[in-house]
Amino acid sequence: MTERSTRGPAVVILAALVFASVSLIPHASGADLREGEMSPPEPLVASANVLTADWIELELPEMEYDIDNVANTALYTVTCADDPDYAAGAQPLEVHHRYWPENAWYNPGLSPEDDDGGKGNDVAHINIVYRIFLRVPTPLDEGSHYTVTVDPSVVTVGPLQAEFGPAAPTPVIHASQVSYLADGPKVAYLSFWTGQGCIDFSGAATFSIIDDSSAQSVFDGTTVLEVPAAEDTWSHSDVYSVDFSDLTAEGTYHVQVPGVGVSYPFEISEEAFKDVGYTVLRGLALQRDGDHGLDDPAVTHWNRSPAHLDDAIDQATIPGAPKDYYEPSELAAGTRVDLVGGHMDAGDRGKYPHNSADACASMLSTISLFPGQVEGLGESLQIPESGNHVPDLIDEVVWELDWLRKAVANTYVDGGLPFTLRPNGFGYEGYTPDTGATDRVFYDASHGPNRSETLLAAGSLAMACNTPLLVKYLPPSKLEGYRQAALRAFDCFEAHKDDASFWASEDDAGWYDSYMPDQTFDDLWTDEMMFAAANLHRLTGEAGYLEWVESVRPAEYRDWRVWYWSHYGPPLYGYLSLYLDQGASQELRDWARDGILNGAETTLVYDWQTYDRTYGAPLPWHAETMVGWYFTANEMGFPQMLGYGVSGDETYLDQLALNWNYLLGTNPLSRTFISGLGRPDRRPRWFVHELSQRKWAEYNNGMGGWSEPPPGLPAADIQDGYHNWWLDDAWNAPRHDKRFPAIEEYPPLYRYHDSWTVTDEMTIERMSRNACTVVPLVPTALDEQPGVTVTSPDGGEKLEPGGQCEVTWSCEGLVGNVRLEYSTDGFETSGSIATLTENDGAFTWIVPDEPSTRCLVRVGGIQGGPTDVSDGFFEIVGEPEEPRPASTFYFAEGTCRPGFEPYICVQNPGAADAAVKVTYMLG
């Protein structure tokens, strides 16, 4: 395997505590903004597309064909003036067909009452795309243009034009549409399902990789049949691999397969996933709530107003019995507390403490295991805080931690947390403008407090204090706030653990306290307990927290999984926290490490059954029938990332790269599942996202708005193809179940639809875990070294004991928090001025009463990093001494006989030098 010099594992535990000296990529904005521009969707029009030299596809959005006539070959004619085989027109040898609700565009109306030109007033409108596939009698000529005419008895559509050549890439070659890692796996695939069969690629024996800059082949290889259609569960197709992993030269390329065509272009780069990380990690920032800094066009093209600046009313303070809806006068009687900030949870704009804490834990886990990569990303994400000399991923987790701290510290239920913060009425905000609903409620009386939310928050806040990079960069006062909130939350649980009346009932608690199978309601918080107790033990050193861990330790690793096949979330955070806790027993830490590796391994093999990896990413058999909120980088990638972090096993690292290649184009649909990445016509647009729907309506009504969702948001990549029942207006109702063949015959990976379906909705914790899995694939910290320069005291100063001295310094690049020291003997010995202080360039020092003329100050990064010392000695002056008269002393005793060593000792008790004259006489 190729050695990876820049991607290495996370340095396990102890090494993670030693910080490299690095320099951050500077903040760029305005004209330097790397974020892509918005791209409006292409209109839904009929088209003809050459798939291979033997197949032409007719794409017919909302143009239903006649099911009885569609397969009649005599009703289609293909002509081409430049190709003699088609000059007089030719009929196809066979016709296949299928249709599916492939997308559901947002309603462009500004309110739920708006009727979209007779389509109805649901939030989205389902579009059925009808596809007809023609197998032609002789191969098409590359570079020629063909015309397809269809008899009206099939469908009413005019002549359609199709080109076969490099100008029209074919979707049957599934390559990443973004980039491949130079020293990582690079595989594309050939496959295509036609509804009644699949395209035969047995004649496509070879491939070439073409350098776009020279139009020359730089790599040649042979295709390999990986899975025949009869054995392929996922796409019902013959699947051929195109492996060019040995090509490592950086550049822009495409795959060329004779008789098939060319792929969409892609890059090969050692920093391939740094660009992907820019989009997906920055996507977290674009989900911010509050005074988020996203109203600046220099920060993002998707700029919007600050939101929910009056969050929120604490429900526990509203008089009377708790309920979901309150009259304005009732709300006015409650207490408004500061809960501004955090991230919007999902497509809706609520905030959910469990998801908030989960998102924090995933980012903190990543920062703990991969500090070099986090500092390598540095401030390159161009978020509002870029330029503050703190890595951007740390700034992002701080944005959520600050909200979580307030949720614990500012509310009135002893630090206990509920299911959600939502609009009054416990609903959603729908078409509300981007400023958001007002008078939202923190539902800690009717839907909380809950054990799971409270404990997970305690664990995440404590984990922040235990994460070395956060200690390096954050002000001590901020970390202390997290510590106090973590203790308050855990103390709340401990104080009320046996009082059932304190906690929400099972019916009202929300799903985090009620979805665990085969356990009682009172045991459902055990994974959050381990996570919280492990981090509080690591933070405080108090042995009692480990007793809590032992009290809930499961016999089997899978016992804690909310769904038996899922491997991510609180259990893994708990295992990692125990593994990192050097105060825990070696047996417990080994058990925790094995738990992480168990989670990682079961993303590849489960119950002794190896998952299919037909298109690179693991395809778990349970997802065929248990689809919902499925995101490969979350479900599969996050456990693999942790497994790599604690083991260094590059099997997991390579799998992470393959997962991302799948998400960026190597899947059988040749599309990407991340907004803003890949071709504009092949990336998600219409998923559940209230803000995007509202902004789309503004765009359509000439009010600015957005022509597509913000970049970096994930779409579920395995779906079941069903729409929510409430898309039921006159347009949507007849399209709900409109598909052919029947859904049971549809290959699982073809059931994707880009549409408003809640079971495919991203949530902030899934989004965070999804995004974090790209971090191990980015380069580590930059080679350019930072520096520190002491500017005062810098030599020659005279300081009075007890006085104030302004110690000042400047920094180049990334240093983090700093330590300040002084010495009165040229640093043969030293004393502390401040062991940890913010790197703000100045600190007021109370000068000690240690007079000396050889004083120096030293400024340096904590736990390693650059340092600098005063250029010259300064003086700490002592009390002025009264001059003493000259004295003469006579020594009459002593001997100079051989064997004796006469000596005179003169001591000077003053601070000033004294002259001594010694006169002696022999005889």
N, C-alpha and C positions, 0 to 999 in steps of 0.2 A: 504494500500500500504506500502511496506517496506520502512522504513526511510533510506534516503541516506545521510550518514554522511560525505562522502567525495566528493560528486558530486554537491552540492548545486547550486542554481541559481546564476546568476551573481550578486549579490548584486546590487540593482537598484540605479542608479545615485549617490547619496551622498556617499553611502558605497563604490562605485567603486573608490572614491578618496582617500580612506584610504588604505595604503599598508601594507600587512603582511610582517613579517620578514621571509625570506625563504632561503633555501640553494639549489644551483643548482646541478643537476647531472653532474659530471665531464665529460669532453670530453674524448672520447675513440677512438682509431684509430688502424690501422694495425690489429694485431691479435685479438683485442677486437671489431672489427667492427661487428655490429649486422646485417648489411645488408646481405641478402641472396646471395648465389652464382648464377651465370647464369645457366640456365637449357636449353639445346638445345631442340628443338621440337621433339616429337616422330615422327617416319616416318609414312607416310600415307599408312597403310597396312590394309587388311581386318581382321576382328575379329568377334568373337561371344561373347556376354555378357549376363549373366543371369540377368534379370531385377527383376523377382520375381520367386517363385516356379512354376508359371504357364506360364511365358513368357520368351522367348529368343529373343534377338535382334541380327541381323546380320548387322554389320557396314561395308559398302563397299565404301571407298573413290575412286571416279573416276572409278567406276566399274558399268556401267549402266546395270540395269536389263531389261528384256523384259516385257514391260507393259502388254502384252497379257497373259503371262504365270505366272507372279509373284504371283498371288493370288491362284494358283492351289496347294492345300495341298499335292497332291500325288507326287509333285516334290521335297519334302524335307524329309529327314530321320534323326531322332535323336537316337543315340545309346549310351549305357553306360554299360560297363562290370560289374560294381558294383551295378547297379540298375536293378532288375529283370524286371521291367516294360519296360525297354528300352534295355534289353540284345539282343533282336532280331531285334531291330529297331522299331521306331514308327513314324507315320506321325502326323503333327500338326492338331488341330481341325479347326483352321482358320489362315489366313495369312493377315496381314495388311502391308502397305508400304507407304513410303513418301521419297522425296528427296529435297535437298535445297542447295544453294551455301553457305556453312557454313563458309568457310574461303577463303582467297586469300593471299597466301604466297608472301613475297617480292621477286622481281626479284633479283637473286644473282649476276647479272652483275654489273660492276663498272661504266658503263655509259649507257645512254639511248639507245645507238646503240647496246648494247650487246644482243645477241639472246640466250635465256635460253634453249639450247638443242632442238630447234625447237618449243618451246612453244610461242615464240614471245618476244617482247622487251618492253611491258608495264611495269609500275613500280611494278605491282603485277599480280599474276596469280590466277584466280578464280578456286576453287576446289568444285565440286559437291559431296556431300556425300549422297549416297543411303543407305536407311535403310529399312530392312525387319523385321517384328515382327511375331514370331511364338507362337501361344497359344497351349501349349502342352496338351496331353490328360490326364496325371496324374501328380500330383505335383512332382517336382524334389527333390531328396534327398540332404540335406545339407552336404557338404563335398565331394560330388561326382563330377567327371569330365565327361562331355558329349561331344560327337562329332556330329557336324551337317554337313551333306552332301547335296549339292544342285545340281539338275540336270542342265547340261549345257544349256538346253533350257531356263532357267531363267537367269543365269549369269555364266560365266566361273570363278570358284573359287574353290580352293582345300578344303578338309575337314577342318572345323574350330573347335577349342577346346574352351570349356566354363566351368568355375568352379562356383559352387554355394556354397558360404561360406564366412566367415569373411575376408578371404584374398582378396576378390573381392567385395568391396563396390558397392552398387547399386545406380545409379543416380535417381531412382524414389523416394528416401528419400531425401528431400531437406533440409539440415541443413547447418548452417554456416560452412565453411571450415577453419575458423580461430578461433573465440572465441565468447563467450557470456559473458555479464556483470553479475557478481555474483548476484547483487541485481536488475537486470533489467529483462525485458521480455525475455523468452527463448522459442521459438516456432520453430518447424520444420514442414514440410508438406509432404504429400503423394499425388502424381498425376503423370500422364503420358499420353500424347496424342500419338496415334499410326497411325494417318493419316486417318483411317476410323472409329475411335472410341477412346476409352480410356481404360486403365486398371481398372478393378473392384477391389476396395480395401475393399468391404463390409465385407469380411471374416477376414480382419486384424483388429480385434477389440481392441487389446491391444498392448502396447509397453513397452520397458524397456530402461533405460539409464545404459549403462555398463561402469564401471570404467576400463580404459585400464590398470591401474597398477595392479589391482587384478583380472580382468576378471569377476567380480561379479556385479550383478545388484544393483544399489544404489537408483533407483527410478522406480516405475511402474505406468502406467497410461493407459487410454483408448483413442483411436483415436476418433475424432469427424468430421462428415461430415459437412464442412463449406459451400460448394457450390456444387450443382450437376452439371454435365456436361451441361445439357440443359440450365442452367442459367449462366454458366461461359463464359463471353465474352473473357477473356484473354488467357486461355489455353485450352478451349473446353474439360475440364476434370472434373471428380469428384475430388474435393480437400478436403483432410482430414487434420486436424491439429493434431499436436503432441506437447502438451504444458507441459513443465517441468519447468515452471518459479519458482516453489517452491524449486527446487534444487539449493542451494547456495554454497555448498562446492566446493572449488577450486580443480581443477584437469583436467585430460584429459579423454574424454569420447567419446562414439559413441551411436547412437540410434540403437536399435535392434527391429525389428518388425517380429514376427513369420510368416512364410510363405512368407515374402517379402525379408528380408535380413538385412544388416547393412548400416549405413550411413558412410560418410567420417568422420574421427575423428575431434574433436574440443576441445578447452579448455573452462573452466569456470573460470573466474578470476575477481577480483575487478579492476585489471588494464588491462582488456581485450582490451579496446580501446586506451590505451597508446601505445600498440604495433602497432595497426592499425594507430594511429596518427603518429608514427615514420615513417611509410612507406609513407602515403599520404602527410603529411606536408613536409617531406624530398624530396618527388617528386617535389615540387616547386623548391627546390634548384637545382635539376638535370635538370631543364629547363633554368638555367641561361645562359646568354650570356656574352661576354666580358672576362675579366681576372678573371674568376669565381672561381678559386681554385679547380676545379674538375679534374685537371690533375694529382692529387696525388693519387696513388693507396691506400694509407692509408685512404683516405676520401671516395672513392667509387670504386667498381669493374668496374663501367661504366665510368672509367676515360677517358677524352678526352682533346684535346688541347684547349687553349684559342681561342676565336673566335671573328671576326669582330673588331679587335683592331684599325681599321682606321675609324670606324663609326664617322661621316657620312658627306656627302657634303650637305650643306644647299641649297636646290633648289632655294630659293628666291635670292641667290647671284649669280646665273648663268645668264650671260647676255642673252638677247633675250626672245622670247615668251616661256612660260613654256610648257613642253611636257614630255612624259614619258621616252623616250630614248634619250641619249646624246652621241655624239662622244667623244672619250677620250680627244681631245683638248678642247671641250666645258666644260667637267667636270673640267679640269685643271683650267679653268677660274673662277670657283666657289670657295667658301670658305669652308674649312673643319673645322667643329666644333666638340667639344668633346661630342659625344653621345654614348660612349662605355658603356656597362653594361646592366642592366635590365634583363628581361626574354624574351626568344623567345616566340612568341605569342601562337603558336599552333603546329600542325604538320609541318607547315612551320616555317622559321626562321626569319620572319619579326618581327617588333615591332610596335604596334598600340597604340597610346597614350590613346584612350578611354579605351581599354582593360587593359592597364597598370594602369590607374587611378582607374578603377573598381576593379582590383585585390588588389590595395592598400586599397581601401575603405572597401573591405570585410575583409581583415586582421585587419584593424584598428577597425572595428566594433566589431570583435571577441575579440580583445585585450581590448577594452573598457568595454565590458560586462562581460568578464570572466578572470579578472586579476589573480585570484588564480590558475586557471587551466593553464594559460600561464606560470606562474612561477612554477607550478607543473611539466609541461613538461620541463621547464628549459633549460639546455644545452644538453638534452638527444638525440637530433636529429643527432648528429655527423656531422654537416655541417662544412665548412671550418672555421667559426668564433667560433665554440664551444670552450669554455675555456676563452672567453673574459669577463666573468661575466655579460653577457647580455642574457636574454632568447632568444632561437634560433628563435622563431617566430618573435620577434622584429628584429633580424638581417635580417630575410628574407624580411620583409616589407621594411626595410631600403634599401636593395639591389635594390628594385624597385623604392622607393621614390627618391633615389639618381639619378636614370636615369630620372625620371619624372622632377625633379628639373632642371637638365641640359637641358632637352627638352624645358623648358620654358625660362631658364635664358641664355642659350648659343646661341640661334638662333636669327634670324633677322626680325621676324614679330611681334614685340612688345609683345612677349609672347603668341601669338596665335599658336595653334597646329593643325596639319593636321590629315588626316586619318591614314597615315602609314609611316614607314621607310622600304624601300625594295631595292632589287638590281636594278641597272640601267636598265631600260626597264619595271619596274613596275611588274615584274614577280616573280618567285620563284627560289629556289636554287637547288632543285632536288638532283642530285647525287654528288653535291659539297662536298669535304672533310670537316671534322669537323671544320677546321679553318674558313670556310665560304667564301662567296663572298667578294670581295674588291670593294671599290668605291661605296658603297651603298648611296642612296639618301634619304634625308628627304624631302618628297614631300609636302612642305608647300606653293607651288605656284599653282600647277596643281590640287592637291587634298586637298586643305586647303588654309588658316586656316578655321576651323570650330567652330561653337559656342559650340556644345556638347562637343567636346574634350577639348576645352579651359576651359570651366566652370567645367567639371568634374575634371580636373587636379587641378584647383584652390581649389575646395572643398577637394580633398584628401590631398593636401599639407597643407592646413589649419587644417584639421582634425588631421594630425600628431602632430601638435603643441598643439592640445586640448586633446590629449590622455594621461591620467595620467602616465601610465607605460612608455611611451616614454619620458615624462618629467623626470621621475625617472632615466632612464638609459642612455639617449643620451646626448652628449655634447651640452651645450647651443648654441654653434656656429652652430652646424648642424641644430638645430631647427630654428635658426634665418635664415638660408639659405632657409628652407622650407617656413617660413613666407614671406620672400621677394618674393619668386617665386609665392606663392599664390596670393599676392597682384598684382604682375605684370600680371599674367594671367587674373585676374578679371578686372584690369584696362584696359587691352586690349579689353575685351568684352565691357566694359562701354564706352570706347572712340570710338569704331567703331560700336556700336550696330545698328545704323541707316544708316550705309554705306554699302549697298548691294554689292558694287564693291570690298570691302575689303575681303569678305568671298567667299569661293568656291561656285559655282553654285550648284543647286540641283542635276544636273547630275554628278557632279564631287566630291561631298562632302563625299561620302562613306555612308554606310547605317545608321549611328547613327543620321544623320540629315535628313533622308528621309524615314524612315519606319513606322512612326507613322500614323495609320489610322485616318481618320476623323479630322485631324488638318491640318492647312496650314504649308507650309515649314518654315515660319518664327516663328512658335510656338513650334518647335519640341524639343527645348532645355530646356523646362520649368522644367523638373524634375532635370536636372543638375543645373539649376539656384537655385532651392530651396536648394539643397545640398551645393552649393558653398556659397550662401548668409548666410545660417544658420551657417556654420562653421566660416565664416569671422566675423559674428556678435559675435559669442562666443569668437573668438580670439581677436578682437579689441574693442568690446563693442560699436561700432558705430551703432546708431539706424537706419541709412539709409539702412543697409543690411536687416533688418527685413521688411522694406518697399518693397524691392525687393521680399521677400518671399510672402508677402500679394498680390503683383501684379500678381503672377502666381499661387496662391493657387487654386487647383481644387475643383470643386463642389462635385465630386465623386472621391473616392480613385482610382478607376480603370481607370480614365481618362488619367493617365500618363503612362499606360502600353504600351510598344511597341507592344506586342501582348496581346490581351484582357484577355487571361487566365494566363499570366505569372505574377509572384508575386515578383520576385527578382530584384536586381539591383538598379540603382540610386534613384527611388522613396523611397525604404526602407532606403537607406543611408540618404536621406534627412529627413525622418520622425525621424530616430534615432538621427540625429544631433540636430534637434529641441527639441526633448524630453530631451536630455542631456544638453540643453542650459538653465541654471538657470536664465539667463538674459531675456529670453522670457516670455511672459505672461503665466499664468497658463492655460488659455483657449487654447492657441496655443500649449502648451506642451501636454495637454490632447488630443487635436485633433491629434497630431503627434503620440502619443502612440496608439490611436485607429487605426491609419493607419497601424502601425506595426501589431497589433493584427488582423486587417482585412486581411492583407496579410497572416498571419499565419493560420487563420481559413479557408481561402479559398483554402488552400492546402488540406483540409479535406472535406469541403463542399463547393460547388460552385453552385450559382443560386438554392439554396435549394435542390441540389442533392448531396447526400453523395458519395464521391468517393469509388470505390471498394478498399478493402485492402486484397484481396484474399491471397496474399503471404506476408503480413505484411506492405509493403509500399503502400501509396496511388497510385492508378492507374487512372489518370484522363481520362475521356471519350474522351476529345479532342485529346489525344495522339494516339488514334486508327487511325486517318486520317490526323493528322497534325504533323507528326513525323519529327524531325530534330534537331540535337544538343541537345538531351534530356538526361539529367543526373539527376537521382532522388535526389541525395544529394544536387544538386544545385537547381533544380526546386521546390522540395518539402521541402528539409531539411533546406535550408538557411532561408527562412521565418519562419519556425518552431523554428529554433535556436534563432532568434531575438525575437520571441514571448515569448519563455521561458525566455530569458534574461531580458525582461522588466516586465514580470508578475510573474515568478516563478511557473507557472502552469506546473506540472510534466506530464500532458497529452502530451505536446510537447516534453519533455525530453524522455519519453518512446517511442514516435513516432520516434525520432532520432535514438534510438537504433534499432527499428524494420527496419527502412530504411537501416541501415548498415548491419543488418543481411541479408536482401534481397540482397544487393549488394555483399555480401560475401558468398552466397550459398543457401538461402531459396527460390530462384526463381525457376520456373519450369524447367529450363535448368540445374540446379545444377552446376552452374559455378559462378566464380567471375567476376566482371567487373572492377577490379583494377589490373594493371600489378604488378607482384611480390607478390601478395597475393593469397592464396589458392593453390590447386594442380597445378603443372606445366602444366598438360594437360587440365586444365579447367579454365585457366585464359587468358586474351587477349594478343595477340602477334602481330597482323598484321594490326593494325589500322594506320591511317594516321600519319606518323612521319618521316620526311625526314632524320633526323640523324640516326634513327634506321634502316631505309632502307639502307642507305649508310654503316653503320657499319655491317649490315647483309651481304652485298656484300663483305666487307673486310674479315669477318669471313669465308665465303665460298671460298674465294680466298687465304686463308692461310696467311692473313695479320693482324692477331689479330682480331680486331673488336668485335662485340657483337652477341651472339647467341639468345638473346631475348631483348626486349626493357627495358629501365630503369624501376625500380619499382616505384609505386606510381602514374602512369598515368591512368586516368579514360577512360573507353570505354563507349560510349552511350549505355544505357541499355534497351531502347525501340527504335526499328528501323523499317524501312519500307521494308527492304530486297532488295532494288534496288541499283545497282552499278552505278557509274558515267559513262556517255556515252563514255568518252574518254578511258576507258579500252576496247579497240576495236581491238586489234591485232588478229591474226589468232586463237590463243588459247581462248581468252576471248569472242570474238564476239558471238560464238554459245552458250556460257554459261550464257549470261546476263539474259535471261528470263527462264532459265531451272529450273523448280520447279514443284513439284507435292505434293498435289493437287494445284489448281490455287491459286494465292496469296490471292484472296478474301476469300478463304476458310481456309487459314492458320491462326492459332491463333496469335494475335499480339505479344505475348511474345515468340513465336517460330520463329519470323521473324529476329531474331538476326543473324548477320554474322560478323565474325572477319575478317575485310577486309578494304582495302583502299577505303573508301567512305567519301567524304568531308562533307556530311550532318550529319555524325556521328562523326565529328572531335572535339576533345577537344580544347579549347582555354584557355589562361592563367587565364582569369577572372572566367570562369566556373570551371576550375581546382581549383582555390583558394577558391571559395565559397564551392565547393564540399569538399575540404579538411578541411576547417574551421569547418564544422558541426560536426566533431568528437571531437572538443575541449571541449564542455560542458560535454562530457562523460568520460573524463579522470579525475583522482584524482586531488585534489587541492594540494597546495604546501606541500613540505615535512615537517616532524615534526622537523628534525634537525635544530636548530637555528644558524644563522650566528653570527659573532661577529666582533667588531671593536676594535683595540688597538692603542692608541696614543703612539707613540715612541719618539716624541720630539715636543716641550719642555716637559719634563716629571718630572721636579722638580730639583731645585738647580741652574738653569741657571740665569744669570744676563744679561738682554737685554737693549740696549740703545734706547731711543725714536728716531724714525725716521730711525732706522736701519732695516735691513732685517733679518727675522727669518724664517728658513725652518721648517714649520709645517709638520710633517710626521706621517703616520699611516699605519697600515696593516689591512687586512680584511680576515676573514674566511667565505667562502660561498658568497651568493648573497646579496649585499647591494645596488647597484645602485649608482647614483650620491649622493654626500654627502654635508652636510652643516658644516661650521666651525664657532665656536664661541669662545669668550674669556671672562674672568671676572677678575676684580681686587679686588674682595671681596669674593672669594670662592664660586661664583655663587649664591650669594644673588641677584645680578643683573648681566646682561650680555650684551655684544655687539657682532656685527656680524663681522666675518672675511670674509666669503663668504657664501651667502645664497644658492648657487647651483654651485657646481664644480664637475669636473670629478673625479671619484674614482680611481685616478692613484697613490695614496699614498704620494703625496707631493704637497705643496702649499707654495709659497713665500709670507710671511706676512710682511707688513710694520708696525713696532711696533708703537703703538700710544703713545702720550706724556701724559701718565697717570701713573705716578710713584706709585708703590705699591710693597709690599713684599708678597702679598697674591694672586698672579696671577695664573690662570689655563687656559688651552685650552680644548675644547670639540669638538669631531668629531662624527657625527651621520648621519644616513640615512635621506633623506628628507621626510617630512610628516609621521613621525613614523619610526620604525626600531631601530636597535641597536645603542648604543652610548657608548663612553668611554671618560674619563677625565684624564688629566695629573695625574700621581701618587702622585706628590708632588708640593708644591708651587714653582714658579719661581718668579724672581723679575724684575720689570721694574724700572730701576734706574732713579733718577732725577738729576738736576744740583747739583754738590758738593757745600756745603755751607761753608762760612767763619766762623771759630769759633768765638763765641761772649764771651766777658769776663763775669765773674759772676757779677750779679747785686743784690743790696739789696734795697728793697722797704719798706717804713714805711706807715702804715695805721693808722692814728690817729683818724679817725672819726668812729662813730658807737656806738651802745649801746647793752648792754646785759640784758636789763630789760626784765621781763617776758612778753611774747606775741610777742617778736621780734625774727627773725631768722637771725642772722648775717651770711654772707658768703663772700668768697673771690673767684674771678674768675681770673685765670691766663691762658692766651692764648699763645700757642707756634706756631709761623708762620713758623718755619723751618720744614724740612723733617725728621731730626734726633731727637731722643728722648732727652729730657732735664730733669735734676733733679731739683726738687723744694723742698725747706725746709721752713716750716712754723713754726714760733715761736710766741707764744702769752703769754700775761701776764695779770693776774687778779689783780684787785685792783685799 
